[in-house]
Amino acid sequence: MAKDVFKGVTIVGTSNESFSDAIKVAIGRASQTIRETRWFEVREQRGALRDGQIEYQVTLEVFFKLKNEDGAQ
């Protein structure tokens, strides 16, 4: 049985298109700097009005696998 440990970080993605696109933006950016991303949870969805346009905002918890003490994945 695997004995893996994961850590989560909170991020917020935004988009002018949709909540779905805000998720894709957030995950895409997180994947550039966080290694071993495994899953995410949507914690909150909200919107803002910017110059009469809707800005979709999504708060996510992104989880990634921590390295073992020996450095193995």
N, C-alpha and C positions, 0 to 999 in steps of 0.2 A: 504494500500500500504506500502510495506517495505521501511524503510529509512536506508539503509545500506551504509557504507562507506568502500572503499577499498583503499589499498596502493600498489604501485608497487615497486619492487626492480630489479636491473639489475644484472644478473649473466651470466657467460660464462661456457659452458660445452665443454669438449673435448673427442674425441674418435679416436681410430685407425681404426674403422670399417666403420662408416658412419655418415652423418649429423643426421639421425634419432636416431642413438645410442647416439650421443652427447647430443641430446635433452633429451633422457631418463635418461642419467647420471646426467644432470643438474637438472631435475625435481625431480629425486629420492633423490639427496643430499639436495636440498632445502626443500623437504617435511620432512626431518629429523629435521630441525630446525625452519621452518616457519609453524605456525599453520594456519588452515583455508585457505590453498591455493585453489584458485578457477579457474584461467585460466592463460594462458601465451600467449605472442606474440613473434614470432621470429623476431628480429630486424636486425640481420646480420648473414651471413654465410661466412666463409672464411676457408682457410686451411694453413697449414705450412708443410714444409718438414723437417723431423727429421731423420737424418742418412739414407736418401733415402726412407723413408716411409712417407706416407701421414698422417697428423694429422688433423682431421676435427674439426673445432671450430664453435660454435654457440652462439651468444649473444641473451639472452632472457630477456624479462621483465616478471616477475612473480608477479601476483596480489593475495593479500590475504585480507580477511575481518577483519576489525578492530573491537575490542570489543566495545560494547556500554558502556557509562559511568557507568552504574549500574553493569557492568561485564557480562551481558548476551550476548550470541552469536547472 
